Amino acid sequence: MRQIKVVVEKHPDGYVAYPLGLKGVVVGEGETYEKALADVKSAIVFHIETFGSEVLDEETPVLEAFVAEAGVTV
């Protein structure tokens, strides 16, 4: 069992989730937070089964994740 940090974003049309600390692109989605989380967990397992445990970033594990806002001129 390995704990992987996952970012879950809420959008007007549902939720998007993606893991931190994996090599490659893995994304899940769902109508609810729980469905998006379940979808990304399934995608993570598939990704590891397909590409092997070397997709786990052992050298620089994610210790914490933060969400911040930064104002920019556009």
N, C-alpha and C positions, 0 to 999 in steps of 0.2 A: 504494500500500500504506500502510495506517495501522495503528498498534498501538493497541489498545483494551484497557484493563485489565478483567479479568473476575473476579468473585468466584465461587468454586465451593464450595458447601456440601454436606457429607456428612450424609445423613439415614438412618434405619434402613431405609427402602425405596428408597434410591437417591440420586442427586445432583441438585442444582439449581444452575444457573449464570445469572448476570446481569451485564451490562456496566456499567461506571461511565462517566459523562460523556456519555451519550446522552439526548436529550430523548424522553420517552415510555417505555413499558413494554416491555421485551424480556426474555424468560426462556427458558432451555433446560433440558432434563432428560434423564436417562439412568440406566441401571443401573450404569454405571461413570463414573469421572471423565472419561475420554476421550470417551465417548458424550455426556455432558452438555456438554462443551466444544465438540464438533462440532455439536451441536444449537443451542447459543447462537450459534456463528459463523454458521450458516445463517440463524438468526433475525435477526442483526444485518444481514447482507447484504440480506435481504428488507425489513427496516425502512427501510434507507437507500434501496433501490430504490423503495419505496412512497412515502415521505415526503420524499425528497430529502436532499441533504447538509446542509441546515440543521438536521437532528436532531443533528449533531455539535456539541458544545459547544466552539467555537473560543476563546471568551473566557476560560474558566476550565478549562483542561485538568487532568485528574487527574494529579498528579505521582507520588504514592505512595498506597498504601492500607494501612491497618493494621487488625488485628483485635484487640480488647481485650475483657476481661470487666469488668463492673461489678456489684457486689453491690447488690441493691435489696430492700427489705422489701415483701413482698406479702401 
